[in-house]
Amino acid sequence: MTLLERLSRIAPSTLGHFLDEGFLDVDIRPIFRPIKLVGRALPISAPPGDNAIYRRGIREAAPGDVLVIHRQGDHRHASFGGLLGLAASRRGIAGVVLDGPVTDLVELVALGLPVFARGISALTTRRLDRGGTLGEPITCGGVRVVRGDYVLGNDDGVLIITEAEVTGVVERGEVATRREAETRAYLEAGKTLDDIERLSQR
């Protein structure tokens, strides 16, 4: 099983029991639920009002990449919608995370492409060709994102894990996931949290 497959079996909230960094702002939310996202980050920074660089990002992305997009403070214009979503999905892109709104909600939900955004808007960007960056480090949702970082998201939010840290995080996460499953089984069997505490001290 690959590291990415192992990571996909762990909930971000499980990792939140021992990690403090890497969690995007809570305002960046899934546009539908249930949702699950895992992949490697392809960072994009796009100027306000412009989404021209997205086309290059979709063209150069590898299957399984996640487009992580910095909107440079533009929280009004929706820069990603149904047509870009269809192009990304056909390319094999695993999902999209952006610190601004999206549009064409019905189309994006129908595609089933995992998308996390700050909201929905009918005010959209245009193809203005004002530049931007692709593959360079960005900040999205208060978190620094570097190309190749691991992206993990579900109904609760999005976590960015660096390549240097991911092996250790996965190993700790697998242990925590097993413990959570054991605790849940004890509770469902009628034991109390105090009972479980005493069992863990034996």
C-alpha positions in Angstrom: 0.0 0.0 0.0 1.4 3.4 -1.0 1.9 6.2 1.5 -1.0 8.1 -0.2 -3.3 5.2 0.2 -2.4 4.9 3.9 -3.0 8.6 4.4 -6.4 8.3 2.7 -7.6 6.0 5.5 -7.0 8.6 8.2 -9.4 11.4 9.1 -7.9 14.9 9.3 -9.7 15.2 12.7 -7.7 12.2 14.0 -4.5 13.9 13.1 -5.9 17.1 14.8 -5.4 15.3 18.1 -1.6 15.7 17.8 -1.0 18.2 15.0 -1.4 22.0 15.4 -0.1 23.2 12.1 -1.3 22.6 8.5 -5.0 23.0 8.9 -6.6 25.5 6.6 -8.9 28.3 7.8 -12.3 26.9 8.8 -13.9 29.3 6.3 -12.6 27.0 3.5 -15.3 24.4 3.4 -16.4 21.5 1.2 -19.0 22.6 -1.4 -20.8 19.2 -0.9 -20.9 16.4 1.7 -19.9 13.7 2.1 -16.5 14.5 0.6 -13.0 13.0 0.6 -9.8 14.3 -0.9 -6.2 13.1 -0.9 -3.4 14.0 -3.3 -0.3 16.0 -3.9 -0.4 19.8 -4.1 0.1 21.8 -7.2 0.1 25.4 -5.9 -1.3 28.2 -8.0 -1.4 32.0 -7.3 -3.8 34.0 -9.4 -4.3 37.8 -9.5 -7.6 39.3 -8.3 -10.3 39.1 -11.0 -8.3 36.7 -13.2 -8.2 33.0 -13.6 -6.2 32.6 -16.9 -3.4 30.7 -15.2 -5.8 27.9 -14.2 -5.8 26.6 -17.7 -2.0 26.2 -17.6 -2.4 24.5 -14.2 -4.9 22.0 -15.5 -2.8 21.3 -18.6 0.4 20.7 -16.5 -1.1 18.8 -13.6 -0.4 15.1 -13.2 -3.3 12.8 -12.4 -3.9 12.7 -8.7 -2.7 16.3 -8.2 -4.7 18.8 -6.1 -4.9 22.4 -7.3 -4.4 24.5 -4.3 -5.1 28.1 -5.2 -4.2 31.4 -3.6 -6.5 34.2 -4.7 -4.3 37.0 -3.5 -7.0 38.4 -1.2 -9.8 38.3 -3.8 -12.7 36.8 -1.8 -15.4 38.3 -4.0 -14.9 36.8 -7.5 -15.6 33.2 -8.1 -12.7 31.9 -10.1 -13.6 28.2 -10.5 -16.8 26.8 -12.0 -18.3 24.1 -14.1 -16.2 24.2 -17.2 -12.9 24.4 -15.4 -14.2 21.6 -13.1 -15.0 19.4 -16.1 -11.6 20.0 -17.6 -9.9 19.2 -14.3 -11.9 16.1 -13.8 -11.1 14.8 -17.3 -7.4 15.5 -16.6 -7.6 13.2 -13.5 -7.0 16.0 -11.0 -8.0 14.8 -7.6 -9.6 18.0 -6.3 -9.4 21.7 -5.9 -8.8 23.9 -2.8 -9.0 27.6 -3.0 -9.2 30.6 -0.7 -12.0 32.3 -2.6 -15.5 31.4 -3.8 -16.6 29.2 -6.7 -19.5 29.3 -9.1 -21.7 26.8 -11.0 -22.4 24.9 -7.8 -24.9 22.4 -9.4 -22.4 21.5 -12.1 -19.5 21.0 -9.7 -21.6 18.9 -7.4 -22.8 16.8 -10.3 -19.2 16.2 -11.4 -18.4 14.9 -7.9 -15.0 16.6 -8.1 -13.9 17.4 -4.5 -13.8 21.2 -4.1 -13.2 23.3 -1.0 -13.8 27.0 -1.1 -14.8 30.1 0.9 -18.3 30.2 -0.6 -20.4 30.5 -3.7 -20.7 33.6 -5.9 -22.3 34.6 -9.2 -19.6 37.4 -9.6 -16.9 35.6 -11.6 -13.4 36.2 -12.8 -12.4 36.8 -16.4 -9.5 35.6 -18.5 -7.3 38.7 -18.2 -3.8 37.2 -18.5 -2.4 39.2 -15.6 0.1 36.6 -14.7 0.3 34.6 -11.5 2.5 31.6 -10.5 2.3 27.9 -11.0 4.2 25.4 -8.8 5.7 28.1 -6.6 5.1 28.2 -2.8 1.9 30.0 -1.8 -0.2 30.6 1.3 -3.7 29.2 1.2 -6.1 29.5 4.2 -3.2 30.6 6.4 -1.0 27.6 5.5 2.1 27.6 3.4 1.8 25.1 0.5 4.7 23.8 -1.5 4.5 21.7 -4.7 4.3 18.0 -3.7 2.9 18.6 -0.2 0.2 16.1 0.8 -3.4 17.3 0.9 -6.0 15.5 3.0 -9.6 16.7 3.2 -13.0 15.5 4.3 -16.3 16.9 5.6 -14.4 18.5 8.5 -11.8 20.5 6.5 -8.4 20.4 4.8 -4.9 19.6 6.1 -1.6 20.2 4.3 1.3 17.9 5.3 4.8 18.4 4.1 6.7 15.7 2.3 9.3 15.7 5.1 6.7 15.1 7.8 4.2 12.8 6.1 5.7 9.4 7.0 5.7 10.1 10.7 2.3 11.7 10.5 0.8 8.6 8.8 2.4 6.3 11.3 1.0 8.2 14.3 -2.3 8.6 12.5 -2.6 4.8 12.0 -2.0 4.2 15.7 -4.6 6.8 16.6 -7.1 5.5 14.2 -6.9 2.0 15.7 -7.2 3.4 19.2 -10.3 5.4 18.2 -11.8 2.2 16.7 -11.2 0.3 19.9 -12.7 3.1 22.0 -15.8 3.2 19.8 -16.2 -0.6 20.1 -15.9 -0.4 23.9 -18.5 2.4 24.1 -20.9 0.5 21.8 -20.5 -2.5 24.0 -21.8 -0.5 26.9 -18.6 0.5 28.7 -18.1 4.1 29.9 -15.1 6.4 29.2 -14.1 5.8 32.9 -14.1 2.0 32.2 -11.9 2.6 29.1 -9.5 4.8 31.1 -9.1 2.0 33.7 -8.5 -0.6 31.0 -5.8 1.6 29.4 -3.9 1.8 32.7 -3.6 -1.9 33.2 
